[in-house]
Amino acid sequence: MKFIVTGGAGFIGSAVVRLIINNTDDEVLVIDKLTYAGNLESLSEVSDKGRFHFKQIDICDRKSIDMIINDFRPDLIMHLAAESHVDRSIDNPSTFIETNIIGTYTLLEAALAYWKSLDIVKKESFRFHHISTDEVYGDLHGTTDLFTEKTPYSPSSPYSASKASSDHLVRAWHRTFELPIVITNCSNNYGPYHFPEKLIPLMILNALEGKPLPVYGNGQQIRDWLYVEDHARALYLVATQAKVGGNYNIGGYNEQKNIDVVNLICDLLEELVPNKPNGVINYKDLICFVTDRPGHDQRYAIDSSKLYHDLGWKPQETFESGMRKTVEWYLKNSEWCNHIKDGSYARPRHGIF
Ligand code: NAD
Protein backbone atom coordinates (compact mmCIF):
# COMPACT_ATOMS: atom_id res chain seq x y z
CA MET A 1 0.00 0.00 0.00
CA LYS A 2 1.01 3.61 -0.51
CA PHE A 3 0.62 6.05 2.38
CA ILE A 4 0.87 9.81 2.47
CA VAL A 5 1.64 10.86 6.06
CA THR A 6 1.30 14.59 6.75
CA GLY A 7 3.32 15.82 9.73
CA GLY A 8 5.55 12.75 9.41
CA ALA A 9 8.60 14.60 10.76
CA GLY A 10 6.81 15.34 14.05
CA PHE A 11 6.65 13.31 17.24
CA ILE A 12 3.75 10.95 16.47
CA GLY A 13 4.04 11.13 12.67
CA SER A 14 7.65 9.95 12.76
CA ALA A 15 6.65 7.02 15.02
CA VAL A 16 3.97 6.05 12.47
CA VAL A 17 6.48 6.27 9.59
CA ARG A 18 9.10 4.21 11.46
CA LEU A 19 6.44 1.60 12.28
CA ILE A 20 5.25 1.32 8.67
CA ILE A 21 8.69 1.27 7.02
CA ASN A 22 10.24 -1.11 9.60
CA ASN A 23 7.35 -3.59 9.79
CA THR A 24 5.59 -3.69 6.41
CA ASP A 25 6.33 -3.53 2.68
CA ASP A 26 4.26 -0.36 2.37
CA GLU A 27 5.56 2.82 0.76
CA VAL A 28 5.39 6.16 2.59
CA LEU A 29 5.54 9.73 1.36
CA VAL A 30 5.89 12.26 4.19
CA ILE A 31 4.55 15.76 3.60
CA ASP A 32 5.85 18.17 6.22
CA LYS A 33 6.50 21.92 6.36
CA LEU A 34 9.30 21.35 8.89
CA THR A 35 8.16 23.93 11.41
CA TYR A 36 10.14 24.16 14.67
CA ALA A 37 8.42 20.84 15.62
CA GLY A 38 9.47 18.96 12.47
CA ASN A 39 12.77 17.14 12.67
CA LEU A 40 14.23 15.01 9.89
CA GLU A 41 16.61 13.44 12.42
CA SER A 42 13.57 11.64 13.86
CA LEU A 43 13.34 9.82 10.50
CA SER A 44 17.03 9.02 10.03
CA GLU A 45 16.39 5.35 10.92
CA VAL A 46 14.26 4.92 7.76
CA SER A 47 15.44 7.68 5.43
CA ASP A 48 17.75 5.48 3.37
CA LYS A 49 14.97 3.00 2.55
CA GLY A 50 13.70 3.16 -1.04
CA ARG A 51 10.09 2.96 0.19
CA PHE A 52 10.48 6.25 2.08
CA HIS A 53 10.01 9.64 0.40
CA PHE A 54 9.87 13.18 1.76
CA LYS A 55 8.49 16.51 0.50
CA GLN A 56 8.84 19.74 2.42
CA ILE A 57 5.42 21.31 1.75
CA ASP A 58 2.88 23.37 3.69
CA ILE A 59 -0.50 21.59 3.81
CA CYS A 60 -2.14 24.97 3.08
CA ASP A 61 -0.43 25.02 -0.36
CA ARG A 62 -3.21 23.48 -2.47
CA LYS A 63 -1.34 23.54 -5.78
CA SER A 64 1.66 21.61 -4.44
CA ILE A 65 -0.56 19.20 -2.50
CA ASP A 66 -2.59 18.44 -5.65
CA MET A 67 0.57 17.80 -7.63
CA ILE A 68 2.06 15.49 -5.01
CA ILE A 69 -1.15 13.49 -4.48
CA ASN A 70 -1.73 13.02 -8.22
CA ASP A 71 1.88 12.05 -8.78
CA PHE A 72 2.21 9.62 -5.81
CA ARG A 73 -1.35 8.20 -6.04
CA PRO A 74 -1.78 7.09 -2.40
CA ASP A 75 -4.12 4.37 -1.11
CA LEU A 76 -4.37 6.21 2.21
CA ILE A 77 -3.71 9.65 3.60
CA MET A 78 -2.90 9.84 7.32
CA HIS A 79 -3.23 13.47 8.41
CA LEU A 80 -1.11 14.37 11.44
CA ALA A 81 0.32 17.76 10.43
CA ALA A 82 -0.75 20.31 13.02
CA GLU A 83 0.35 22.96 15.42
CA SER A 84 0.17 20.95 18.62
CA HIS A 85 1.40 22.87 21.67
CA VAL A 86 -1.34 24.33 23.90
CA ASP A 87 0.87 27.06 25.42
CA ARG A 88 1.88 28.30 21.96
CA SER A 89 -1.81 28.39 20.94
CA ILE A 90 -2.52 30.74 23.86
CA ASP A 91 0.40 33.04 22.92
CA ASN A 92 -0.27 33.02 19.16
CA PRO A 93 -3.50 31.33 17.98
CA SER A 94 -3.22 32.40 14.33
CA THR A 95 -0.89 29.61 13.12
CA PHE A 96 -3.24 27.10 14.79
CA ILE A 97 -6.19 28.47 12.82
CA GLU A 98 -4.10 28.47 9.64
CA THR A 99 -2.60 24.97 9.83
CA ASN A 100 -5.19 23.04 11.83
CA ILE A 101 -8.31 24.47 10.18
CA ILE A 102 -7.34 25.93 6.76
CA GLY A 103 -4.68 23.23 6.27
CA THR A 104 -7.15 20.44 7.00
CA TYR A 105 -9.73 22.05 4.68
CA THR A 106 -7.09 22.30 1.93
CA LEU A 107 -6.14 18.64 2.30
CA LEU A 108 -9.79 17.56 2.32
CA GLU A 109 -10.43 19.40 -0.93
CA ALA A 110 -7.32 17.91 -2.53
CA ALA A 111 -8.17 14.41 -1.25
CA LEU A 112 -11.75 14.72 -2.51
CA ALA A 113 -10.67 15.76 -6.01
CA TYR A 114 -8.19 12.86 -6.12
CA TRP A 115 -10.73 10.35 -4.73
CA LYS A 116 -13.31 11.33 -7.34
CA SER A 117 -10.72 10.59 -10.07
CA LEU A 118 -10.13 6.99 -8.88
CA ASP A 119 -11.63 3.89 -10.45
CA ILE A 120 -14.38 2.11 -8.52
CA VAL A 121 -12.08 -0.44 -6.81
CA LYS A 122 -9.55 2.14 -5.57
CA LYS A 123 -12.40 4.46 -4.57
CA GLU A 124 -13.75 1.73 -2.27
CA SER A 125 -10.47 1.13 -0.48
CA PHE A 126 -9.18 4.74 -0.21
CA ARG A 127 -9.17 6.29 3.29
CA PHE A 128 -8.51 9.78 4.65
CA HIS A 129 -7.49 9.22 8.29
CA HIS A 130 -7.66 12.34 10.43
CA ILE A 131 -5.62 12.14 13.63
CA SER A 132 -6.99 14.21 16.51
CA THR A 133 -6.93 14.66 20.25
CA ASP A 134 -9.15 13.91 23.25
CA GLU A 135 -8.79 17.60 24.16
CA VAL A 136 -11.72 18.32 21.78
CA TYR A 137 -14.01 16.97 24.55
CA GLY A 138 -12.93 19.62 27.09
CA ASP A 139 -12.25 18.32 30.58
CA LEU A 140 -13.80 16.08 33.22
CA HIS A 141 -14.41 17.18 36.79
CA GLY A 142 -15.54 13.88 38.34
CA THR A 143 -13.07 11.13 39.13
CA THR A 144 -14.61 8.18 37.31
CA ASP A 145 -16.25 9.31 34.07
CA LEU A 146 -14.49 8.80 30.73
CA PHE A 147 -14.59 10.41 27.28
CA THR A 148 -16.38 8.11 24.83
CA GLU A 149 -16.88 8.56 21.09
CA LYS A 150 -20.31 10.04 21.95
CA THR A 151 -19.05 12.74 24.38
CA PRO A 152 -20.07 16.20 23.07
CA TYR A 153 -17.24 18.49 21.96
CA SER A 154 -16.37 21.30 24.38
CA PRO A 155 -12.80 22.46 23.66
CA SER A 156 -11.08 24.88 26.06
CA SER A 157 -7.90 26.18 24.37
CA PRO A 158 -7.24 27.68 20.93
CA TYR A 159 -5.38 24.41 20.15
CA SER A 160 -8.26 22.12 21.06
CA ALA A 161 -10.82 24.44 19.43
CA SER A 162 -8.84 24.36 16.18
CA LYS A 163 -8.60 20.55 16.34
CA ALA A 164 -12.35 20.31 17.08
CA SER A 165 -13.01 22.50 14.01
CA SER A 166 -10.86 20.23 11.87
CA ASP A 167 -12.72 17.12 13.14
CA HIS A 168 -16.05 18.76 12.18
CA LEU A 169 -14.73 19.61 8.70
CA VAL A 170 -13.59 16.01 8.17
CA ARG A 171 -17.02 14.66 9.22
CA ALA A 172 -18.76 17.20 6.95
CA TRP A 173 -16.65 16.15 3.95
CA HIS A 174 -17.76 12.58 4.60
CA ARG A 175 -21.44 13.33 5.14
CA THR A 176 -21.81 15.89 2.35
CA PHE A 177 -19.28 14.72 -0.26
CA GLU A 178 -18.92 11.03 0.77
CA LEU A 179 -15.14 11.24 1.17
CA PRO A 180 -14.18 7.95 2.92
CA ILE A 181 -12.77 9.12 6.24
CA VAL A 182 -11.87 7.72 9.65
CA ILE A 183 -11.12 9.83 12.75
CA THR A 184 -9.19 8.98 15.89
CA ASN A 185 -9.00 11.03 19.10
CA CYS A 186 -6.11 10.15 21.38
CA SER A 187 -4.93 11.06 24.85
CA ASN A 188 -1.48 12.50 25.72
CA ASN A 189 1.41 10.68 24.08
CA TYR A 190 4.91 10.26 25.47
CA GLY A 191 8.04 8.45 24.32
CA PRO A 192 11.17 8.85 22.18
CA TYR A 193 11.67 11.85 19.84
CA HIS A 194 9.26 14.08 21.82
CA PHE A 195 10.10 17.78 21.36
CA PRO A 196 11.59 19.10 24.60
CA GLU A 197 8.92 21.79 25.15
CA LYS A 198 6.43 19.08 26.24
CA LEU A 199 6.08 18.07 29.90
CA ILE A 200 7.93 14.74 30.01
CA PRO A 201 11.04 15.51 27.88
CA LEU A 202 11.26 19.00 29.42
CA MET A 203 11.43 17.53 32.91
CA ILE A 204 13.97 14.85 31.95
CA LEU A 205 16.31 17.29 30.20
CA ASN A 206 15.96 20.06 32.82
CA ALA A 207 16.69 17.60 35.64
CA LEU A 208 19.82 16.34 33.87
CA GLU A 209 21.08 19.94 33.72
CA GLY A 210 20.08 20.76 37.32
CA LYS A 211 17.49 23.29 36.09
CA PRO A 212 14.10 23.91 37.80
CA LEU A 213 11.24 21.50 37.04
CA PRO A 214 8.28 23.89 36.59
CA VAL A 215 4.87 22.35 37.37
CA TYR A 216 1.69 24.29 36.53
CA GLY A 217 -0.59 25.26 39.47
CA ASN A 218 -0.66 22.59 42.16
CA GLY A 219 0.24 19.75 39.77
CA GLN A 220 -3.04 17.94 40.50
CA GLN A 221 -4.27 18.00 36.87
CA ILE A 222 -4.86 14.50 35.55
CA ARG A 223 -3.90 13.26 32.09
CA ASP A 224 -4.19 9.86 30.45
CA TRP A 225 -0.82 8.88 28.96
CA LEU A 226 -0.15 6.56 26.03
CA TYR A 227 3.26 5.38 24.81
CA VAL A 228 3.72 6.79 21.30
CA GLU A 229 4.52 3.41 19.68
CA ASP A 230 1.25 2.01 21.06
CA HIS A 231 -0.53 4.97 19.45
CA ALA A 232 1.27 4.37 16.13
CA ARG A 233 0.11 0.71 16.12
CA ALA A 234 -3.46 1.81 16.79
CA LEU A 235 -3.30 4.36 13.97
CA TYR A 236 -2.04 1.80 11.45
CA LEU A 237 -4.81 -0.60 12.46
CA VAL A 238 -7.53 2.03 12.16
CA ALA A 239 -6.18 3.42 8.85
CA THR A 240 -6.05 -0.01 7.24
CA GLN A 241 -8.98 -1.83 8.86
CA ALA A 242 -11.64 0.53 10.20
CA LYS A 243 -14.93 0.96 8.36
CA VAL A 244 -15.53 4.21 6.48
CA GLY A 245 -16.88 6.91 8.81
CA GLY A 246 -15.40 5.10 11.83
CA ASN A 247 -14.38 7.12 14.84
CA TYR A 248 -12.21 5.74 17.63
CA ASN A 249 -10.94 7.03 20.94
CA ILE A 250 -7.42 5.85 21.79
CA GLY A 251 -6.05 5.94 25.33
CA GLY A 252 -3.70 4.17 27.68
CA TYR A 253 -5.96 3.66 30.75
CA ASN A 254 -3.09 5.41 32.50
CA GLU A 255 -4.42 8.35 34.45
CA GLN A 256 -1.66 10.25 36.21
CA LYS A 257 -1.50 13.52 38.11
CA ASN A 258 1.10 15.84 36.55
CA ILE A 259 3.03 15.98 39.83
CA ASP A 260 3.16 12.17 39.98
CA VAL A 261 4.60 12.07 36.44
CA VAL A 262 7.35 14.47 37.49
CA ASN A 263 8.04 12.48 40.67
CA LEU A 264 8.33 9.25 38.62
CA ILE A 265 10.84 10.92 36.27
CA CYS A 266 12.89 11.99 39.32
CA ASP A 267 12.78 8.43 40.73
CA LEU A 268 13.93 6.92 37.42
CA LEU A 269 16.75 9.46 37.15
CA GLU A 270 17.83 8.74 40.75
CA GLU A 271 18.20 5.09 39.68
CA LEU A 272 19.67 5.58 36.19
CA VAL A 273 21.80 8.71 36.73
CA PRO A 274 22.96 8.70 40.37
CA ASN A 275 25.76 11.22 39.52
CA LYS A 276 23.74 14.40 39.70
CA PRO A 277 24.61 17.86 38.35
CA ASN A 278 26.59 20.12 40.69
CA GLY A 279 24.61 21.33 43.70
CA VAL A 280 21.71 18.88 43.25
CA ILE A 281 21.13 16.51 46.17
CA ASN A 282 17.76 15.08 45.08
CA TYR A 283 16.20 15.58 41.64
CA LYS A 284 12.88 16.22 43.41
CA ASP A 285 14.37 19.34 45.06
CA LEU A 286 14.30 20.92 41.57
CA ILE A 287 10.45 20.78 41.41
CA CYS A 288 8.80 24.22 41.62
CA PHE A 289 5.19 25.26 41.17
CA VAL A 290 4.43 28.05 38.67
CA THR A 291 1.31 30.08 37.81
CA ASP A 292 -1.30 27.82 36.26
CA ARG A 293 -2.00 27.86 32.50
CA PRO A 294 -5.13 29.95 31.72
CA GLY A 295 -8.15 27.70 31.10
CA HIS A 296 -6.14 24.65 32.21
CA ASP A 297 -8.22 21.48 31.82
CA GLN A 298 -8.51 19.52 35.08
CA ARG A 299 -8.86 15.91 34.00
CA TYR A 300 -8.79 13.91 30.76
CA ALA A 301 -9.63 10.21 30.76
CA ILE A 302 -10.55 8.16 27.76
CA ASP A 303 -12.56 5.03 27.04
CA SER A 304 -10.87 3.13 24.20
CA SER A 305 -12.99 -0.03 24.55
CA LYS A 306 -14.58 0.44 21.09
CA LEU A 307 -11.14 0.13 19.47
CA TYR A 308 -10.42 -2.97 21.56
CA HIS A 309 -13.76 -4.62 20.70
CA ASP A 310 -13.73 -3.73 16.97
CA LEU A 311 -10.05 -4.12 16.07
CA GLY A 312 -8.44 -5.90 19.06
CA TRP A 313 -6.01 -3.09 19.95
CA LYS A 314 -4.68 -2.58 23.44
CA PRO A 315 -1.53 -0.84 24.65
CA GLN A 316 1.57 -3.00 25.13
CA GLU A 317 3.37 -0.66 27.56
CA THR A 318 2.37 0.14 31.11
CA PHE A 319 3.14 3.68 32.27
CA GLU A 320 6.11 2.39 34.28
CA SER A 321 7.61 0.36 31.40
CA GLY A 322 6.99 3.13 28.84
CA MET A 323 8.46 5.81 31.11
CA ARG A 324 11.55 3.72 31.76
CA LYS A 325 12.05 3.25 27.99
CA THR A 326 11.51 6.98 27.47
CA VAL A 327 14.01 8.12 30.11
CA GLU A 328 16.56 5.59 28.81
CA TRP A 329 16.01 6.85 25.24
CA TYR A 330 16.73 10.48 26.25
CA LEU A 331 19.85 9.36 28.10
CA LYS A 332 21.14 7.46 25.03
CA ASN A 333 20.18 10.09 22.44
CA SER A 334 21.82 13.25 23.72
CA GLU A 335 22.91 14.11 20.16
CA TRP A 336 19.25 14.36 18.99
CA CYS A 337 18.52 16.58 22.03
CA ASN A 338 21.66 18.71 21.57
CA HIS A 339 20.79 19.40 17.91
CA ILE A 340 17.47 20.79 19.10
CA LYS A 341 19.12 22.86 21.83
CA ASP A 342 21.68 24.39 19.43
CA GLY A 343 19.14 24.75 16.60
CA SER A 344 21.18 22.70 14.12
CA TYR A 345 18.29 20.22 13.59
CA ALA A 346 16.42 22.98 11.76
CA ARG A 347 19.11 23.82 9.22
CA PRO A 348 18.28 22.83 5.62
CA ARG A 349 19.65 19.39 4.77
CA HIS A 350 19.73 19.46 0.98
CA GLY A 351 20.17 16.09 -0.62
CA ILE A 352 19.43 13.97 2.46
CA PHE A 353 16.32 12.46 0.86
P1 NAD B 1 4.21 17.68 16.48
O1 NAD B 1 4.04 19.12 16.80
O2 NAD B 1 5.32 16.92 17.10
O3 NAD B 1 4.37 17.49 14.90
C1 NAD B 1 3.59 18.20 13.97
C2 NAD B 1 4.25 18.07 12.61
O4 NAD B 1 3.44 18.78 11.66
C3 NAD B 1 5.66 18.69 12.56
O5 NAD B 1 6.55 17.82 11.89
C4 NAD B 1 5.45 19.98 11.76
O6 NAD B 1 6.59 20.36 11.02
C5 NAD B 1 4.29 19.59 10.86
N1 NAD B 1 3.51 20.76 10.40
C6 NAD B 1 3.05 21.78 11.17
N2 NAD B 1 2.40 22.67 10.39
C7 NAD B 1 2.45 22.19 9.12
C8 NAD B 1 1.94 22.65 7.88
N3 NAD B 1 1.27 23.80 7.78
N4 NAD B 1 2.15 21.90 6.77
C9 NAD B 1 2.84 20.73 6.85
N5 NAD B 1 3.36 20.26 8.00
C10 NAD B 1 3.15 20.97 9.13
O7 NAD B 1 2.79 17.01 16.80
P2 NAD B 1 2.49 15.55 17.35
O8 NAD B 1 2.55 15.58 18.82
O9 NAD B 1 3.27 14.56 16.59
O10 NAD B 1 0.95 15.43 16.95
C11 NAD B 1 0.57 14.93 15.67
C12 NAD B 1 -0.94 14.94 15.57
O11 NAD B 1 -1.50 14.15 16.60
C13 NAD B 1 -1.55 16.34 15.72
O12 NAD B 1 -2.61 16.45 14.82
C14 NAD B 1 -2.05 16.38 17.15
O13 NAD B 1 -3.16 17.22 17.26
C15 NAD B 1 -2.43 14.93 17.36
N6 NAD B 1 -2.34 14.45 18.77
C16 NAD B 1 -1.21 14.66 19.50
C17 NAD B 1 -1.14 14.16 20.81
C18 NAD B 1 0.10 14.31 21.65
O14 NAD B 1 0.08 13.95 22.83
N7 NAD B 1 1.20 14.78 21.12
C19 NAD B 1 -2.24 13.48 21.33
C20 NAD B 1 -3.36 13.29 20.54
C21 NAD B 1 -3.40 13.77 19.25
Residues whose N, C-alpha, C, O or C-beta is under 5 A from the ligand:
A	BS01	NAD	G7 A9 G10 F11 I12 G13 I31 D32 K33 L34 T35 A37 G38 N39 I57 D58 I59 C60 H79 L80 A81 A82 E83 S84 T99 G103 I131 S132 T133 C186 S187 N188 N189
